[in-house]
Amino acid sequence: MSYFSQAHIDHLYTQVNNPLEETVSICHECYKHVPALKYEIDNKLYLVKHCEEHGTHKYLIENDYKFYKSLKCSYDNMHFNDYVMIEVSDKCNIECPHCYHIPNNKIKDPTVDNLIRQIRALDRKMPDTWTVCLAGAESTLHKNFEQLLHEIKNYNSKINIDIMTNGIQFNNEKFVKKAKKAQAGVLVGLNHPSYINNSTVRKKQEHGLDNLHKHKVSVGYISYTMSTIEEMEDILKEITTRGWNPGQFRIRYGSDIGRNIGQDRLYLSDVYNMFKDWCEKNNVPFRLLEGYDNNLYHIMVKLGTHKIRLIQWCDEYDIDMENLISGPWSNFVPGGVTNFLNQIIRRNAWKNKGMRLLDIPPKRYLADPNPTKNKLDLRTLE
């Protein structure tokens, strides 16, 4: 049975002339998955979606259609397809201006036994070697965090562990040694110095990064979220002068998911153009990297010797599921493991807004170590 009715799709096709591509989006009212089409007008890329209950809506999804079409996306050999994020704590020790999670320090942590059961279930669907990413809010605040690391390795030593963190706990070298003992990688959300506007916290984060490098703990990435696009200049200066050497850096502008500060909507080409302008102004060599999963929401670039992932998330208004057909996968909400962005948007409805999720995603978008390369056909989608 088709996921959408023929009448539903037929009505969608009456809403736009000369559509470019079919896709699936989400209704921003009920959060059900809905059929959508992409189309171009005056070198801008738009999306039209139709919910049978809440009607038809059209949104700009990229300012520069030629930029979008120039991106070469490859899902081959991407470790994100063997990668699943789970939430291990609702607690956090800082309040970021943007946070899809919206922490709650009063909620009890899930037990280690419950988390291991979740990992066992995921293990049955993943390859022999895969990565579980321990996410939060702030994952390291789980009251039995060291035990959790031990139990994962005790259950299956082939499972790799990543720890998503703001880095504050790693200001303590004892905590660094816990990660090293578990052979865990660390992913650090650092952000611009003015982002939290707390110099004491920032110094702890920086010292935590220095500790991780000192003890040769793998740092998969250091990420920055910008309150204003102008912060990119300071961020790029820090990346090129600080001496940190993660697998990659990440820079993104905020989006309207969870806690946000009401920023103007930007698109990936805007973030890329700001990056390009800084490089040209400062005579720093850069290039767009191919062979990565470059798409509507992120691209890989190289700045000198540093790899940087430039990111602009979608939200519940303009999500395009055909750009989210691969990992990183996440298991944040009921109804199946899907791409991280699909999960945090649905999580925002379920956890932050207290809404009931009314459907499960189409099978096409459920976690698969080998994502489909077949062209979407809305009429046969299951």
C-alpha positions as CSV (number, residue, x, y, z in Angstrom):
1,M,0.0,0.0,0.0
2,S,1.3,3.4,-0.9
3,Y,2.3,5.8,1.9
4,F,0.3,8.6,0.3
5,S,-3.1,8.4,-1.5
6,Q,-3.2,9.0,-5.2
7,A,-5.6,11.8,-4.7
8,H,-3.2,13.4,-2.2
9,I,-0.4,13.4,-4.7
10,D,-2.6,14.4,-7.6
11,H,-3.7,17.5,-5.6
12,L,-0.1,18.4,-4.9
13,Y,0.8,18.4,-8.6
14,T,-1.9,21.0,-9.2
15,Q,0.0,23.5,-7.0
16,V,3.0,24.2,-9.1
17,N,4.1,24.1,-12.8
18,N,7.2,22.3,-13.9
19,P,8.3,20.7,-10.6
20,L,12.0,19.6,-10.5
21,E,11.9,16.8,-8.0
22,E,9.6,14.9,-5.7
23,T,10.4,14.7,-2.0
24,V,8.7,14.2,1.4
25,S,8.4,17.0,4.0
26,I,6.7,17.4,7.4
27,C,3.5,19.4,8.2
28,H,4.5,22.1,10.6
29,E,1.1,21.8,12.3
30,C,0.6,18.1,13.0
31,Y,4.2,16.9,12.2
32,K,3.0,14.1,9.9
33,H,5.1,13.3,6.8
34,V,3.6,14.8,3.7
35,P,4.3,14.7,0.0
36,A,6.2,17.7,-1.5
37,L,7.7,19.0,-4.7
38,K,10.7,21.2,-5.4
39,Y,10.7,23.9,-8.1
40,E,12.8,26.8,-9.2
41,I,11.9,30.5,-9.9
42,D,14.5,33.2,-10.6
43,N,17.4,31.0,-9.5
44,K,15.8,30.3,-6.1
45,L,14.7,26.8,-4.9
46,Y,11.3,26.4,-3.4
47,L,9.3,23.6,-1.8
48,V,5.6,23.1,-1.9
49,K,4.0,20.6,0.5
50,H,0.5,19.5,1.1
51,C,-1.2,18.2,4.3
52,E,-4.7,16.8,3.8
53,E,-5.7,18.4,7.1
54,H,-3.7,21.6,7.2
55,G,-3.5,22.6,3.5
56,T,-0.8,23.6,1.0
57,H,2.3,25.7,2.0
58,K,5.3,26.9,-0.1
59,Y,8.7,27.8,1.3
60,L,12.0,29.1,-0.1
61,I,14.6,26.4,0.8
62,E,17.8,27.7,-1.0
63,N,18.6,31.3,-2.1
64,D,20.9,30.1,-5.0
65,Y,19.6,27.3,-7.1
66,K,22.8,27.1,-9.2
67,F,24.8,26.7,-6.0
68,Y,22.5,23.8,-5.0
69,K,22.8,22.1,-8.4
70,S,26.6,22.4,-8.3
71,L,26.8,20.2,-5.1
72,K,28.1,16.7,-5.8
73,C,26.8,14.3,-3.1
74,S,28.2,10.9,-2.4
75,Y,26.9,8.6,0.2
76,D,29.5,5.9,-0.5
77,N,32.0,5.0,2.2
78,M,30.4,7.4,4.7
79,H,30.8,6.2,8.2
80,F,27.6,8.1,9.2
81,N,25.6,5.3,7.7
82,D,27.0,3.0,10.5
83,Y,26.4,5.6,13.1
84,V,23.4,6.0,15.6
85,M,22.9,8.7,18.2
86,I,21.0,8.0,21.4
87,E,20.0,10.3,24.3
88,V,21.5,9.4,27.6
89,S,20.7,12.5,29.7
90,D,18.3,15.4,29.7
91,K,20.6,17.4,32.0
92,C,23.0,20.2,31.0
93,N,25.4,22.5,32.8
94,I,25.0,25.5,30.4
95,E,22.1,27.3,28.6
96,C,22.9,27.8,24.9
97,P,20.9,30.4,23.0
98,H,20.0,27.6,20.5
99,C,19.2,24.1,21.7
100,Y,17.1,21.6,19.9
101,H,17.0,19.5,23.1
102,I,15.9,22.2,25.7
103,P,17.4,20.5,28.8
104,N,15.6,19.7,32.0
105,N,17.8,19.0,35.0
106,K,14.9,17.6,37.0
107,I,14.4,14.6,34.7
108,K,16.0,11.4,35.9
109,D,18.6,9.8,33.6
110,P,17.6,6.6,31.9
111,T,19.2,3.6,33.7
112,V,22.3,2.0,32.2
113,D,20.3,-1.2,31.8
114,N,17.7,0.6,29.7
115,L,20.4,2.2,27.5
116,I,22.1,-1.1,27.0
117,R,18.8,-2.6,25.9
118,Q,18.4,0.2,23.4
119,I,22.0,-0.4,22.1
120,R,21.3,-4.2,21.8
121,A,18.3,-3.5,19.7
122,L,20.3,-1.2,17.4
123,D,23.1,-3.7,17.2
124,R,20.9,-6.2,15.5
125,K,20.3,-3.8,12.7
126,M,23.8,-2.4,12.3
127,P,27.0,-4.0,10.7
128,D,29.5,-5.9,12.9
129,T,31.4,-2.7,13.6
130,W,29.4,0.5,14.1
131,T,29.4,3.7,16.3
132,V,27.0,4.7,19.0
133,C,27.0,8.4,19.8
134,L,26.1,9.3,23.4
135,A,24.1,12.5,23.1
136,G,22.3,14.8,25.5
137,A,21.5,17.6,26.4
138,E,25.0,17.0,28.0
139,S,25.7,13.2,27.9
140,T,28.6,13.4,30.4
141,L,26.2,14.4,33.2
142,H,24.6,10.9,33.3
143,K,25.1,9.9,36.9
144,N,26.6,6.5,35.9
145,F,28.4,7.7,32.8
146,E,31.6,5.7,33.5
147,Q,29.6,2.5,34.1
148,L,27.7,3.1,30.8
149,L,31.0,3.3,28.9
150,H,32.2,0.1,30.5
151,E,28.9,-1.8,29.9
152,I,28.9,-0.9,26.2
153,K,32.3,-2.3,25.7
154,N,31.5,-5.3,27.9
155,Y,28.4,-6.0,25.8
156,N,30.2,-5.7,22.4
157,S,33.8,-4.5,22.1
158,K,33.3,-3.9,18.4
159,I,30.9,-1.0,19.0
160,N,32.8,2.3,18.8
161,I,31.7,5.1,21.1
162,D,31.5,8.8,20.5
163,I,30.7,11.2,23.3
164,M,28.8,14.4,22.3
165,T,29.6,17.1,24.8
166,N,30.2,20.8,25.5
167,G,33.6,19.8,26.8
168,I,33.3,21.2,30.3
169,Q,33.7,17.9,32.0
170,F,37.0,17.3,30.2
171,N,38.4,20.2,32.0
172,N,39.1,17.5,34.6
173,E,41.8,15.2,33.4
174,K,40.3,12.3,35.4
175,F,37.3,12.5,33.1
176,V,39.5,12.6,30.0
177,K,41.1,9.3,31.2
178,K,37.6,7.7,31.4
179,A,37.0,8.4,27.8
180,K,40.5,7.2,26.8
181,K,40.0,3.9,28.8
182,A,36.8,3.3,26.8
183,Q,38.6,4.2,23.5
184,A,35.9,6.7,23.0
185,G,36.0,9.6,20.5
186,V,34.8,13.0,21.6
187,L,32.7,15.6,19.7
188,V,32.9,19.1,21.3
189,G,30.3,21.9,20.9
190,L,32.5,24.9,21.6
191,N,30.8,27.8,20.0
192,H,31.8,31.5,19.7
193,P,33.3,33.1,22.8
194,S,30.3,35.4,23.1
195,Y,27.7,32.7,22.5
196,I,27.2,31.8,26.1
197,N,28.9,35.0,27.2
198,N,30.7,33.3,30.2
199,S,34.4,33.5,30.1
200,T,34.8,31.0,32.9
201,V,32.8,28.4,31.0
202,R,34.7,29.1,27.8
203,K,38.1,28.7,29.5
204,K,37.0,25.3,30.9
205,Q,35.9,24.2,27.4
206,E,39.2,25.3,25.9
207,H,41.2,23.6,28.7
208,G,39.1,20.5,28.1
209,L,40.1,20.5,24.5
210,D,43.7,20.9,25.4
211,N,43.4,18.0,27.8
212,L,41.9,15.8,25.1
213,H,44.8,16.6,22.7
214,K,47.3,16.1,25.5
215,H,46.0,12.6,26.3
216,K,45.6,11.8,22.6
217,V,41.9,11.2,22.8
218,S,40.3,11.3,19.3
219,V,38.3,14.5,18.8
220,G,36.0,13.9,15.9
221,Y,34.9,17.5,15.5
222,I,34.8,20.9,17.2
223,S,31.6,22.7,16.3
224,Y,30.4,26.3,16.5
225,T,26.9,27.6,16.3
226,M,26.6,31.3,15.4
227,S,24.2,33.9,16.8
228,T,25.1,36.2,14.0
229,I,26.7,35.4,10.6
230,E,29.4,38.0,11.5
231,E,30.7,35.7,14.2
232,M,32.2,33.6,11.4
233,E,35.2,35.9,11.2
234,D,36.3,35.2,14.8
235,I,35.6,31.5,14.5
236,L,37.7,31.1,11.4
237,K,40.5,33.1,13.1
238,E,40.3,30.7,16.0
239,I,40.3,27.6,13.8
240,T,43.4,28.8,11.9
241,T,45.4,29.9,14.9
242,R,44.5,27.9,18.0
243,G,46.4,24.7,17.2
244,W,43.5,22.2,17.7
245,N,43.4,19.4,15.2
246,P,40.1,17.6,15.3
247,G,38.9,15.3,12.4
248,Q,36.9,18.4,11.3
249,F,35.5,21.7,12.4
250,R,31.8,22.5,12.0
251,I,30.2,25.9,11.6
252,R,26.4,26.5,11.5
253,Y,24.0,29.3,11.8
254,G,21.0,28.8,14.2
255,S,17.6,27.4,13.1
256,D,14.1,27.4,14.4
257,I,14.1,24.1,16.3
258,G,13.7,23.9,20.1
259,R,15.2,26.9,21.8
260,N,16.1,29.7,19.4
261,I,16.7,33.5,19.4
262,G,14.4,34.5,16.5
263,Q,17.2,34.9,13.9
264,D,16.5,35.7,10.3
265,R,16.4,32.6,8.1
266,L,19.7,31.9,6.2
267,Y,20.5,29.2,3.7
268,L,23.6,27.1,3.0
269,S,24.8,29.3,0.2
270,D,24.7,32.3,2.5
271,V,26.9,30.5,5.0
272,Y,29.3,29.4,2.2
273,N,29.5,32.9,0.7
274,M,30.5,34.4,4.1
275,F,33.1,31.7,4.4
276,K,34.4,32.3,0.9
277,D,34.5,36.1,1.4
278,W,36.6,35.7,4.5
279,C,39.1,33.4,2.8
280,E,39.5,35.7,-0.2
281,K,39.8,38.8,2.1
282,N,42.5,37.1,4.1
283,N,44.2,35.4,1.2
284,V,43.7,31.9,2.8
285,P,43.4,29.0,0.3
286,F,40.2,27.0,0.4
287,R,38.3,24.6,-1.8
288,L,35.0,22.7,-1.8
289,L,35.6,19.0,-1.2
290,E,34.0,16.4,-3.3
291,G,33.4,12.7,-2.4
292,Y,31.4,13.8,0.7
293,D,27.6,13.9,1.4
294,N,27.3,17.6,0.3
295,N,23.7,18.5,0.1
296,L,21.1,21.1,0.9
297,Y,22.1,21.2,4.5
298,H,25.9,20.9,4.7
299,I,29.0,20.9,2.6
300,M,32.6,20.0,3.3
301,V,35.3,22.6,2.5
302,K,39.0,22.7,3.2
303,L,40.6,25.8,4.7
304,G,44.4,25.4,4.6
305,T,44.9,22.1,6.3
306,H,41.6,22.1,8.1
307,K,38.4,20.3,7.0
308,I,35.3,22.3,7.8
309,R,31.6,21.2,7.5
310,L,29.5,24.3,6.8
311,I,26.0,23.6,8.0
312,Q,22.5,25.2,7.8
313,W,19.7,23.1,9.2
314,C,16.2,23.0,8.0
315,D,13.2,23.1,10.3
316,E,9.6,21.8,10.4
317,Y,8.6,24.3,7.7
318,D,11.0,23.4,5.0
319,I,12.5,20.0,5.7
320,D,13.3,18.0,2.5
321,M,13.7,14.3,3.3
322,E,15.4,13.5,0.0
323,N,18.4,15.3,1.4
324,L,18.2,13.2,4.6
325,I,18.3,9.8,3.1
326,S,21.5,8.8,4.9
327,G,23.0,9.0,8.4
328,P,23.9,10.2,10.9
329,W,21.0,8.2,12.3
330,S,19.3,9.0,15.6
331,N,17.0,7.1,17.9
332,F,15.4,10.0,19.8
333,V,11.6,9.4,19.3
334,P,9.3,6.4,18.8
335,G,8.6,5.2,15.3
336,G,11.9,4.2,13.9
337,V,15.5,5.4,13.5
338,T,16.0,8.1,10.9
339,N,18.4,10.9,10.0
340,F,19.3,13.3,12.9
341,L,17.4,16.3,11.4
342,N,14.2,14.4,11.0
343,Q,14.6,13.1,14.5
344,I,15.2,16.5,16.2
345,I,12.3,18.1,14.4
346,R,9.9,15.2,15.5
347,R,11.5,15.3,18.9
348,N,10.7,19.0,19.2
349,A,7.0,18.1,18.7
350,W,7.0,15.1,21.0
351,K,9.3,16.2,23.9
352,N,9.3,20.0,23.8
353,K,5.7,20.6,22.7
354,G,4.1,17.5,24.2
355,M,2.5,16.4,21.0
356,R,1.6,12.9,19.9
357,L,3.4,11.7,16.8
358,L,0.7,10.6,14.4
359,D,2.8,8.6,11.9
360,I,6.0,6.7,11.3
361,P,8.4,7.8,8.6
362,P,8.3,6.1,5.2
363,K,10.5,3.0,5.0
364,R,12.7,4.8,2.5
365,Y,14.1,7.0,5.3
366,L,14.6,4.5,8.0
367,A,18.2,3.7,9.1
368,D,20.0,1.6,6.6
369,P,23.8,1.1,6.4
370,N,23.3,1.1,2.6
371,P,20.9,3.9,1.8
372,T,18.8,3.6,-1.3
373,K,20.0,5.3,-4.5
374,N,16.8,4.8,-6.3
375,K,14.8,7.8,-7.5
376,L,11.8,8.6,-5.3
377,D,8.4,7.9,-6.7
378,L,5.7,9.3,-4.4
379,R,3.1,7.1,-5.9
380,T,4.8,3.9,-4.9
381,L,6.4,5.1,-1.6
382,E,5.8,2.7,1.3
